Amino acid sequence: MNGSLTSTDYFDLFKRSKIISSFFNHSQIQPSSLDLSLSEECYQIKCSFLSPKSTVRHKLKNLVVKKINLNKKFTFELNKTYIVKLNESLNLENNIFGHCNPKSSTGRLDIFCRTIVDYTDEYEKIPQNYKGDIFLEITCRSFRVKLQKGDKLNQLRLIFNKKKFLSDEELVKYHKRSKLFYNNIKNNFKFNNGVKISVNLKSSSKAVAFCAKKNLKEIDFSRIKFHKTLDYWKPIFSNKGTLLIETNKFYILRSKEKVRIPPNLAGEMIPYDTGIGDFRAHYAGFFDPGFGDPNGSYAVLEVKTNEVPFLLEDNQTIARIKYEKLNKKSNIVYGKNIKSNYQNQGLKLSKHFK
């Protein structure tokens, strides 16, 4: 059936060598996505690039500053750009195409990463019936991060034939039948080119946001619940329900609504929406089926503006989530059964912090 593939499809593609990896582990397969992993092959490069007229390897030859071996941990320095070949390669057929995006933990560390493949003029795009290697461009923008072979920074989402988003009319009907989000406002103004998500800046004794500190401390990507929060983050408390987003600073906030993704749908948060404001609201932005099921979970927002300072108010619209149909109901759902890190989350930093 048309639509995004689910976990059983990914198992089948591995079995039939349509996805190829000598490093494959079953834990990489998520309800409707596949975690991709770094190989040992890494290069620091002069600049970012795409490769619309050649293979990535061919274009890379003239851009390498130095080669790095990720069999050992290596510290990715601030604002330097690297490219890493991923362990997975593709041998797609039958009108299957796809997209990639950073994983939640990657986005929450302000690691800017984008997927590049051969003969393609767009980042994060996997062309129909693509056959070849996959590379990941990585730039750390708030923290120095120690990475090595096997670390998983991004994920792959494959679609058969056609991507199918629910229209606003379909979203309204679905929401009446089976809630897609929870809040205290009983009307349908939330549906406008997807579900509109607002920011929580309500006064309380707890922090309403975190802002990344400028320091030279490393983060070891493999160390979970290890790093001290206050070494890396400044908690921000409500100032009469407003927050000034300063240029080139990185903020973690949360939504006012609790979001729910049913087992037959996936969600995608739009990273930029100039009608809402000139800032980026999310780096990862993908919600697997089962996220927040059954009672909803807050969406965490990774906010940054590079242009002008921006004043946010409590309950102001900050992002949109589009819901897409899967080709079938997923038999694996996001949650504790597959050791998901962010189910039932509040204002939550990445899994690396205590």
ABEGO torsion letter per residue (X at the ends): XBEBBBAAAAAAAAAAGABBBAABBAAABBAABBBBBBBABBBBBABBBBBAABBAAAAAAAABABBBBAABBBBBBBGBBBBBBBABBBBBBGGBBBBBBBBAAAAAAGBBBBBBBBGBABBGBBBBGBBEBBBBBBBBAABBBBBBBGBBABBBBBBBGBBBBBBAAAAAAAAAABBABBBABBBAAABBGEBBBBBBABBBABBABBBBBBBABBBBAABBGABBAAAABBBBBBBGGBBBBBBGBBBBBBBABBBBBBAABBBBBBABBAAAEBBBABAAGBBBBGBGOAAEBBBBBBBBBAABBBBBBBGBBABBBBBBBBABBBABBBEAAAGBAABGBBBBBBAABX
